[in-house]
Amino acid sequence: MNAVFVPTSVFGNACVAQQHLVEPIRAGGADGIEIRRELFPPGALPLAECREANLRSGLRCVYSVPMELWNQEGRLNEELLLHILGEAAVLKPEMLKVSLGCYAGIPGLASEEELILAEQGRLIQLDRLLRKYREKSGPLTLLIENDQTFYGGKADNLKAFFQAVKRCGLDGVKMTFDTGNWIYCEEDPLAAAAIFAPYVAYIHFKHVVRSGGMWVTLPLPEEEDALWRKLLGRLPGNVPRAIEFALPGAECLERYIGMLRSGGSGNKLAAGKGIA
């Protein structure tokens, strides 16, 4: 059975404690929850409360944090990553999702050996931090998402990063493939799927259309030829799929979970024409 996760953001930005969304998400038939750090109110984060609610429900957990892994100088955001890993040690997610940030390939190297040495120099501290976390707190997969920026969401930069991860043998560093964010960055989602499928461990599904001179995100369409269905056929079938759009109403949750789980049609839901 294909696992489906539900981010807490699908209910909008209403001031509801995220631990109280666990039960509605479980009741809708989801397999996992995506806790969004940006939706916590100011003050102490209720990470332990979310962890306990998740444990009681049996839901798997992704912790989504709006941080860029590499800073504007192309260096690891080490201090911030350490802080976030400390939060993850309390929440106990199986996956931690962040953005790439300002990582780019290394030009002008004469040989594969030189390239590997240069990449190892950039990635070694990331590897150390992840190993240290796993030794103390247990398994964790780091997910890098293609975001909506023209550096962390561009295929060339993401390709350079994941190729470096592969060459250097970093364990547990995978990709969140967001089907709609490619559109915001003027990239072709189908072409991206062909490149990144080997690295994907989690998929965000959304429907993106042009409206009023800007891109907007809508619920998934029902059409059999919708792009999100085509992407399902090109991406790994054994990784979790997540709803990444605001629900038209909480009562729609179960139907969208069913659509993503099967890839087939559910009841007809209103959706515009555009790119999923």
C-alpha positions as CSV (number, residue, x, y, z in Angstrom):
1,M,0.0,0.0,0.0
2,N,1.3,3.4,-0.9
3,A,1.9,5.6,2.1
4,V,0.3,9.1,2.2
5,F,1.4,11.8,4.5
6,V,-0.5,15.0,5.4
7,P,1.3,18.2,6.2
8,T,-0.4,20.3,8.9
9,S,-0.4,23.2,6.5
10,V,-3.2,21.7,4.4
11,F,-5.7,23.0,7.0
12,G,-4.5,26.6,6.5
13,N,-2.7,28.8,9.0
14,A,-5.4,28.7,11.6
15,C,-4.1,28.9,15.2
16,V,-4.5,25.2,16.0
17,A,-1.8,23.4,17.9
18,Q,-0.2,20.9,15.5
19,Q,-0.5,18.1,18.0
20,H,-4.2,18.5,17.9
21,L,-4.2,17.9,14.1
22,V,-2.8,14.4,14.6
23,E,-6.1,12.7,15.2
24,P,-8.0,14.3,12.2
25,I,-5.1,13.3,10.0
26,R,-5.1,9.7,11.3
27,A,-8.9,9.6,11.0
28,G,-8.7,10.6,7.4
29,G,-6.7,7.5,6.6
30,A,-3.2,9.0,6.4
31,D,-0.1,7.0,7.2
32,G,2.0,10.0,8.3
33,I,2.1,13.6,9.4
34,E,4.4,16.4,8.3
35,I,5.0,18.8,11.2
36,R,5.7,22.3,9.9
37,R,8.1,24.3,12.1
38,E,6.9,27.6,10.7
39,L,3.4,26.9,12.0
40,F,4.5,26.8,15.6
41,P,3.5,29.9,17.6
42,P,6.2,32.0,19.2
43,G,7.7,30.6,22.4
44,A,8.7,27.1,23.4
45,L,8.0,24.6,20.7
46,P,5.6,21.7,21.6
47,L,7.9,19.1,20.1
48,A,7.5,16.6,22.9
49,E,3.7,17.0,22.7
50,C,3.7,16.4,19.0
51,R,6.0,13.3,19.5
52,E,3.6,11.8,22.1
53,A,0.6,12.5,19.9
54,N,2.3,10.8,16.9
55,L,3.2,7.8,19.0
56,R,-0.4,7.4,20.3
57,S,-1.8,7.6,16.8
58,G,0.8,5.4,15.1
59,L,1.5,8.0,12.4
60,R,4.9,8.3,10.8
61,C,6.5,11.7,10.9
62,V,8.4,14.2,8.8
63,Y,9.7,17.4,10.3
64,S,9.7,20.2,7.8
65,V,11.9,23.2,8.6
66,P,12.2,26.4,6.4
67,M,16.0,26.5,6.5
68,E,18.6,26.5,3.7
69,L,21.3,23.9,4.1
70,W,24.0,26.1,2.4
71,N,24.3,29.8,3.1
72,Q,25.0,32.6,0.6
73,E,28.7,31.9,0.7
74,G,28.1,28.3,-0.3
75,R,29.0,27.0,3.2
76,L,27.1,24.6,5.4
77,N,24.7,26.4,7.7
78,E,26.2,24.4,10.5
79,E,25.0,26.3,13.6
80,L,21.4,26.4,12.4
81,L,21.5,22.7,11.4
82,L,22.8,21.7,14.8
83,H,19.9,23.6,16.4
84,I,17.4,21.9,14.1
85,L,18.9,18.5,14.7
86,G,18.4,19.2,18.4
87,E,14.8,19.8,17.8
88,A,14.5,16.6,15.8
89,A,16.0,14.7,18.7
90,V,13.0,15.6,20.7
91,L,10.3,15.2,18.0
92,K,11.8,11.9,16.7
93,P,10.8,12.2,13.0
94,E,11.9,9.6,10.6
95,M,12.7,12.3,8.0
96,L,13.9,15.9,8.3
97,K,13.1,18.2,5.4
98,V,15.0,21.3,4.5
99,S,15.9,23.3,1.3
100,L,19.2,23.2,-0.5
101,G,20.2,26.8,-0.3
102,C,23.2,28.2,-2.2
103,Y,25.0,25.1,-3.3
104,A,26.4,24.9,-6.8
105,G,28.8,22.7,-8.7
106,I,32.5,23.2,-8.6
107,P,33.8,24.3,-12.0
108,G,37.3,24.0,-13.5
109,L,38.5,20.8,-12.0
110,A,40.7,18.7,-14.2
111,S,39.8,15.2,-13.0
112,E,37.2,13.1,-11.3
113,E,39.6,12.6,-8.4
114,E,39.9,16.3,-7.9
115,L,36.2,16.7,-8.0
116,I,35.6,14.1,-5.4
117,L,38.2,15.6,-3.1
118,A,36.7,19.0,-3.4
119,E,33.2,17.7,-2.8
120,Q,34.3,15.7,0.2
121,G,35.7,18.9,1.7
122,R,32.3,20.5,1.5
123,L,30.2,17.5,2.6
124,I,32.3,16.0,5.3
125,Q,30.9,18.2,8.1
126,L,27.4,17.5,7.0
127,D,28.2,13.7,7.2
128,R,29.7,14.1,10.7
129,L,26.7,16.0,12.0
130,L,24.2,13.4,10.7
131,R,26.3,10.5,12.0
132,K,26.5,12.0,15.4
133,Y,22.7,12.6,15.5
134,R,22.1,9.0,14.5
135,E,24.5,7.6,17.1
136,K,22.6,9.4,19.8
137,S,19.0,9.7,18.6
138,G,18.5,6.9,16.1
139,P,17.7,6.8,12.3
140,L,17.1,9.9,10.4
141,T,16.8,10.7,6.7
142,L,17.7,14.2,5.6
143,L,15.5,15.4,2.8
144,I,16.5,18.2,0.4
145,E,13.4,19.8,-1.3
146,N,13.4,21.7,-4.5
147,D,12.0,25.0,-3.3
148,Q,10.7,28.0,-5.1
149,T,14.0,30.0,-5.3
150,F,16.1,30.4,-8.3
151,Y,19.1,28.8,-6.6
152,G,17.6,26.0,-4.3
153,G,15.0,25.1,-6.9
154,K,17.1,24.9,-10.0
155,A,17.8,21.5,-11.5
156,D,21.5,22.2,-12.2
157,N,22.3,23.0,-8.5
158,L,20.2,20.1,-7.1
159,K,21.8,17.7,-9.6
160,A,25.3,18.9,-8.6
161,F,24.4,18.3,-4.9
162,F,23.0,14.9,-5.3
163,Q,25.7,13.7,-7.6
164,A,28.2,14.9,-5.0
165,V,26.3,13.0,-2.3
166,K,26.4,9.8,-4.4
167,R,30.1,10.2,-5.3
168,C,31.0,10.8,-1.6
169,G,28.9,8.0,-0.3
170,L,26.7,10.0,2.1
171,D,24.1,7.8,3.7
172,G,20.5,8.9,4.4
173,V,20.5,12.1,2.3
174,K,17.6,12.0,-0.1
175,M,15.3,14.3,-2.0
176,T,11.8,15.7,-1.5
177,F,10.4,16.1,-5.1
178,D,7.9,18.9,-5.1
179,T,5.9,18.5,-8.3
180,G,4.7,22.1,-8.4
181,N,7.8,24.0,-7.3
182,W,9.6,23.2,-10.5
183,I,7.0,25.4,-12.3
184,Y,7.7,28.4,-10.0
185,C,11.4,28.0,-11.0
186,E,10.7,27.7,-14.7
187,E,11.8,24.0,-14.8
188,D,10.0,21.1,-16.5
189,P,8.7,18.6,-13.8
190,L,8.8,15.6,-16.2
191,A,12.5,16.3,-17.1
192,A,13.3,16.8,-13.5
193,A,11.7,13.4,-12.7
194,A,13.9,11.7,-15.2
195,I,17.0,13.2,-13.5
196,F,16.1,12.9,-9.8
197,A,14.0,9.7,-9.5
198,P,17.0,7.7,-8.1
199,Y,17.3,10.2,-5.2
200,V,13.7,10.7,-4.3
201,A,12.4,9.5,-0.9
202,Y,9.3,11.7,-0.5
203,I,7.0,13.4,-2.9
204,H,4.9,16.6,-2.5
205,F,2.0,16.8,-4.9
206,K,0.3,20.1,-5.9
207,H,-1.5,21.6,-8.9
208,V,0.0,24.9,-10.1
209,V,-1.7,27.4,-12.5
210,R,-1.1,30.9,-13.8
211,S,-3.5,33.4,-12.5
212,G,-3.3,37.2,-12.4
213,G,0.3,37.2,-13.6
214,M,1.5,34.8,-10.9
215,W,1.7,31.1,-10.1
216,V,-0.8,29.8,-7.6
217,T,-1.3,26.4,-6.0
218,L,-4.6,24.5,-6.2
219,P,-5.8,21.1,-5.2
220,L,-5.0,18.2,-7.6
221,P,-7.3,17.8,-10.6
222,E,-9.2,14.7,-11.5
223,E,-8.3,14.5,-15.2
224,E,-6.7,11.2,-16.2
225,D,-4.0,13.0,-18.2
226,A,-3.1,15.4,-15.3
227,L,0.6,15.9,-14.9
228,W,0.7,14.6,-11.3
229,R,-0.5,11.2,-12.6
230,K,2.3,11.2,-15.2
231,L,4.8,12.0,-12.5
232,L,3.6,9.1,-10.4
233,G,4.6,6.8,-13.2
234,R,8.1,8.3,-13.4
235,L,9.0,8.6,-9.7
236,P,9.6,5.7,-7.2
237,G,6.4,4.0,-6.3
238,N,7.5,2.9,-2.8
239,V,8.1,6.3,-1.2
240,P,5.6,8.4,0.7
241,R,3.4,10.8,-1.1
242,A,2.2,14.0,0.5
243,I,-0.7,16.5,-0.1
244,E,0.9,19.9,-0.6
245,F,-2.0,22.2,-1.1
246,A,-4.7,23.8,1.1
247,L,-7.8,21.6,1.3
248,P,-11.1,23.1,0.0
249,G,-12.5,21.8,3.2
250,A,-11.5,19.3,6.0
251,E,-14.1,16.9,4.7
252,C,-12.1,16.5,1.5
253,L,-9.1,15.0,3.2
254,E,-10.0,11.3,2.9
255,R,-10.8,11.7,-0.8
256,Y,-7.5,13.3,-1.6
257,I,-5.6,10.7,0.4
258,G,-7.4,8.1,-1.7
259,M,-6.4,9.8,-4.9
260,L,-2.8,9.9,-4.0
261,R,-2.7,6.4,-2.6
262,S,-4.1,4.8,-5.8
263,G,-3.2,7.4,-8.4
264,G,-6.7,6.8,-9.7
265,S,-9.9,8.8,-9.7
266,G,-12.0,9.5,-6.6
267,N,-15.2,11.6,-6.5
268,K,-15.1,14.6,-8.7
269,L,-13.5,17.6,-7.0
270,A,-13.5,21.1,-8.4
271,A,-10.1,22.1,-9.8
272,G,-8.8,24.5,-12.4
273,K,-6.9,23.7,-15.6
274,G,-3.2,24.0,-15.3
275,I,0.0,22.3,-14.3
276,A,0.0,19.8,-11.4
